Amino acid sequence: MGHHNKTQPVSDQRIFFLIFAAAVVATLIFLLWPRSVASHQLSPRAEFAACLSSKGVVVYGTDTCPSCQLQKGMFEDDFSRIHSINCDFHQEECTQNGIQGTPTWMYNGQRLQGVQTFQDLAQFSGCKAP
């Protein structure tokens, strides 16, 4: 019988497979790796909206109020970060808080009624205007 060598040369197919597998793993790591903090930074408007909520600022409004829609539009998609109460669906809460017109912004027992500029809301809340 012939002598059998225990060390087999690595085939080209196996080398290709290992390189391909390493490329797939590297791609997945690149795609799934958490991005740096800088890429997760919020826009100034988003930061402002988040600050308003974190301070406890609440805005009361309705779906049919043109001024409420204007105020919402100022924040665009970031309005979702603001604590808002829709008086169409929470009439009792709005009545208990003495909401007479909308939008009404409330913070620390104080209120601002009507559409507010970012600067007005910044002075009201202590948050930095975008």
N, C-alpha and C positions, 0 to 999 in steps of 0.2 A: 504494500500500500504506500501511496505517496504521502509525503510530509504535508500536513495541513497547517497553514499559517493562521494564527488566531487574529492577527491584526489585518483587517480588510481595508483597502483604500476606500475613502469616502467617495461615493458616486457623485457625478455632476448634478443628478436629480436631487439628491439629498442636500447638497450645498445650496441649490436654487431654492428648495423648500425652506431651509433655515433662514436664508436672506429674506425671502418673501414673508415668513412668519415674523421676523424681527421688524420688517417695515410695517406690517399690520399693527404690531404692538406699539411701535413708535408713533404711528398715526393716531391710534386710540388714546395713547397717553397725551399727545398734543391736543386732541379734541376735547378730552374729558378733564384735563388738568384745570384746577380753578384758576381763573384769570387773576391778574394783579389787582390790587385794591383800586388803582387808578381807573381801570376799565369798568369798575363797578360804581364809580362815583355817580351820584345823581346830578341832574341838571340843577342850576340854581333855583328854578321854579319848583322842581320836585323837592329839593331840600327845604324850601320855604313852606310848601304844603305839609311836609312831614313834621316840620317844626311846629306849625300851628296845631296839629293834632297832638303832638307830644306835650305841648303846654296846656292842653285841655280846651282849646278854642273850638266852639261848635257853631256851625251855620245852619240856620233854619230856612227852608225854602219849600217850593212846590214845583210840580212839573209844568204847570200852566202859567207861571209867573215869568214874563219876558225879562225882567230885571235879574231873576235867578238864573235864567239861561245865559244872559250876558256875563254874569259873575262866573258861572261855570266855565264859559268859553275862555275867560281870561286865563284860567288854569289848564285848559285843554285836558289831556288825559290825566294830568296830575291832580285833578279835582278828586279823584278816587282816593287820594291819600288824606283828604280832609274829613274830619268827623262831621258828617252832615245828617240832619234830620229832615225827612220829607214829611211836611205837615199834611199832605194828602193822605198819608197812611198812619200818621202818628198825631192825630188831631188833639187827643187828650194831653199829650206831653207838650205840644205847642201852646195849648190853652193854659196849662199849669205854669208855663214859663212866660206868660204874658206876651206871646208873639202876636203883634197887631198887623204887621206887614212883613213881606219877605222881599229880598233876603234880610235876615237879621243875624248878625254875628254876636255871640256871647262869649265872654271871658271874664273870670273872676268877679262875677256879679255886675259887670258892665256890659253895655250893648251898643252896637253900631247898626243902624238900620239903613237899608238901601245898598246899592252897588258901591263897593269900596275899592280904592286903588291898592296896589301892593304896598305903597308907602303908608297909606292909612292903616292897613292891617299890620304892618311892621311896627308902627308906633303903638298900636293897640296891644300887640302881643309881646313885643320885645324880640321877635324873630327878625332875621336879616332879610330885607327885601331883595328879590332877584334882580 
